[in-house]
Amino acid sequence: MGAELVFGCPISMATPDNRVPPVGETIAAEIPRGSRPVIRVLAVDDERAACKLLAIMLQPPAFSCSTAASGEEAIVTLRREHFDAVISDLQMPGISGLELLAQVRRAYPHVAFLVTTGVDDVEVGVQAMRSGADDYLVKPLLESAVIAGLESALYKRQLEQQVENYRLHLEEMVTDRTSQLRQALQQLERGYEDTLQALGAAIDLRDNDTAGHSRRVCRYAVEIARAMGWSEDKLGSLAKGAHLHDIGKLGIPDGILLKPGPLTAEERRLMQRHVQIGFDLVADIAFLADAAEIVLSHHERYDGSGYPRGLKRDEILPSARIFAVADSFDAITSDRPYRRASSFASGREVIRGCSGIQFDPEVVTAFLSIPEETWSAIAEDNRQRNPQLTVLMETKT
């Protein structure tokens, strides 16, 4: 007796009334004969006659069948040769069919595995399928049932392999697209940084200030924030605000901005509006939103005597408190049209003396913990990066 098997499911026992599809109607028939790959099968059974019968059924050119008389021999053969499918008896001395199935599934997950069982052991065959077998065949074996079950199992494994390949390919695509997106974001961030630096340089030029002021102040502020243990994310927002802190001066008339002498009370009031103008310019720009508060608050003082809102102590944004120290230190140590630059040592003492009045004492402590050589190195590096801008600024002043 035999059973016709379709996609691993027993339909009925083969009888003269139950027609089994001819070999020509099986899945393999869909492939042109000249291009069909040879299906390599390993038949495992401790009964030599059963192995010989399978070898007869699975002959070239469609199949190539090797045999093994035990589970142990099958394992050795599998290590030595490649096979597309294994057909194994369940009841064998030594390594049983179920034990062989478990080892094959671990070592060769894409190999189709069919089990053979007697009529009285059909339940055992079903159990084998629950354990990972692709199909079971009932003895005595019929050639048509063996080939149909084998091709069904191979087709199933082929689909599983295609799904696995697609999954791996999808993971590669996701990894590749993620890498591309990361590179695009990095380029965009570099573009933002270049734009911010260009804006900072333009502001420096219009304000008749020292060349590279915005870049220096940015690096000074970041250095202080690092000394205070700030994360890289927070440093980014601080750097943006530092580059753009005086962008509101673009809205101040030249007669006030470039006036060589002291400002009148009304002119000073108009000049102080640059922080609000700058805030209004950048507050609605998504990638600059975090920096907008620094633009608005960078002239606030720790004792509450600053502008525009008269904030004091913790009411002032931490980044603005850091920036205030960096901005003042650069102003003290840079040449201006009305005075020469003070030394870095003198600048440090001025900052120390204003601790708790103009500046946050915690920020001042972090500032003073940084060696003086760090500030001179930043200033020198800035001059080397912007030699043309420096010459232009010296000519203008």
Salt bridges, closest charged atoms under 4 A:
GLU25 OE2 - ARG19 NH2 3.14
ASP45 OD2 - LYS139 NZ 3.00
GLU81 OE1 - ARG40 NH2 2.77
GLU81 OE2 - ARG80 NH2 3.62
ASP84 OD1 - HIS82 NE2 3.31
ASP89 OD1 - LYS139 NZ 3.37
GLU123 OE2 - ARG130 NH1 3.84
ASP134 OD2 - ARG105 NH2 2.88
ASP134 OD1 - LYS156 NZ 3.46
ASP134 OD1 - ARG157 NE 2.95
GLU160 OE1 - ARG157 NH1 2.71
GLU164 OE2 - ARG167 NH2 2.65
GLU171 OE2 - ARG167 NH1 2.42
ASP207 OD2 - LYS249 NZ 2.85
ASP209 OD1 - ARG336 NE 2.90
GLU232 OE2 - ARG226 NE 3.83
ASP246 OD2 - HIS245 NE2 3.26
ASP246 OD2 - LYS249 NZ 3.23
ASP246 OD1 - HIS274 NE2 3.32
ASP246 OD1 - HIS298 NE2 3.30
ASP254 OD1 - ARG206 NH2 2.44
GLU266 OE2 - ARG269 NH2 2.43
GLU267 OE1 - LYS259 NZ 2.69
GLU293 OE2 - ARG309 NH2 2.58
ASP303 OD1 - ARG301 NE 3.91
ASP314 OD1 - ARG321 NH1 3.66
ASP327 OD1 - HIS213 NE2 3.28
ASP327 OD1 - HIS245 NE2 3.98
ASP330 OD2 - HIS213 ND1 2.52
ASP330 OD1 - ARG216 NE 2.55
ASP335 OD2 - ARG340 NH2 3.58
GLU349 OE2 - ARG352 NH2 3.33
ASP360 OD2 - ARG321 NH1 2.83
GLU380 OE1 - ARG383 NH2 2.84
ASP381 OD2 - ARG219 NH1 2.40
ASP381 OD2 - ARG385 NE 2.82
